[in-house]
C-alpha cells in the first residue's frame, strides 16, 4: 500500500481528458470528437467540482444544506458554461 494516501485515491478531474483519450485508445481523439465536443467536455469537467470526497468535506465542515447548494450551483454553472462553449466554438476560427 502506498505511503501517501493521495497515491491511491480516485482519479483527479484534471486527468479526465487523459482518461478519455485512453478510453478511446485505438482511435485518435481528433477523429472521435470534434473540437467543439472536446472543448465542451473540458469546460464542464473544469467547472463541475464535486466528487464524493469534496462533497463529504463540505458536509463535514458546513453541513448538508451547503453541500447540496454547492453541488447544484457548480452543476448548473458547469452546464451553462459548457453549453455556451458548445455554441460559441464554431464561431471561433481554430
Beta strands, then each sheet from edge to edge (+ up, - down):
end
